[in-house]
Amino acid sequence: MNIDVFVPVRLGSNRLPKKAMKEVNGKPIIKYLIERLQNTNKTRRLVVCTTTSKLDDELVEYLRKEEIEFFRGDEHDILIRYLNAANEFGTDFIVNVEGDDIYTDPLCVDKIVEEFERTNADYIDIIEMPLGLSPSGIKTDALRKVCSMKKTNNTETGYKRFFTTTNLFHVKHLRLEKVLNFPPNTRLTLDYQEDLDLAREIFKNIGNNFHKEDILSLFKGHPDLLDITKNLEERYSEYYNQNISDISTKDM
């Protein structure tokens, strides 16, 4: 069973252009995520899944230089991009780590894999976690089924709902054994300049060899850090609702 980490990244974002290549201490922020994900114990390989757009040539050049595996696919249909990448690499189960989720804990990646090995579920996620902190898992066979049924060619936003709300798949929602009481206004993803400002503070304070508990400890000691992103949730929700993917399917 080939289990791989896929990281979807593109540089054409309207909210924070070229965000994956924004530098923190002289290093592109996407490299922080990749380095941390290389500490997983239960996955075969990591593949950055970017697009064929010329805008992503800069990213591809960097990945080549750093000898990081990548795949170039559809610009707006992440699911097709993932399916083609899975076919290219012979991937049976994808641990999906959004490129925006720059603090993803490698232990959560392993947790997803362990649950898949135990249950053979089609889709797995970890719930009751702050936005952007944990991955999800998608069985390639389930992905193939969605791609054969979906009507839309744009799955950039809200594509996980194909798996979680259609009642077509065996879905597992995991809770961590240890409850982590993050403040309700915790936001740990990268969409806006304020998110980048917070990232620079987090990496400055705790480096890159950390787990989710270390971020929580940082916020407990420095609650003012949460003020950096406190006004973003309404803006994020508005964008999400305006761009959410159509999850209607064809009659099969």
Buried (B, 14 or more C-beta within 10 A) or exposed (E): EBBBBBBBBBBEBEBBEBBBBBEBEEEBBBBBBBBBBEEBEBBBEBBBBBBEBEBBEBBBEBBEEBEBBBBBBBBBBBBBBBBBBBEEBEBBBBBBBBBBBBBBBBBBBBBBBBBBEEEEBBBBBBEEBBBBBBBBBBBBEBBBBBBEBBEBEBBBBBBBBBBBEBEBBEBBEBEBEEEBEBEEBBBBBBBBBBBBEBBBBBBEBBEBEBBBEBBBEBBEEEEEBBEBBEEBEEEBEEBEEEEEBEBEBEEE
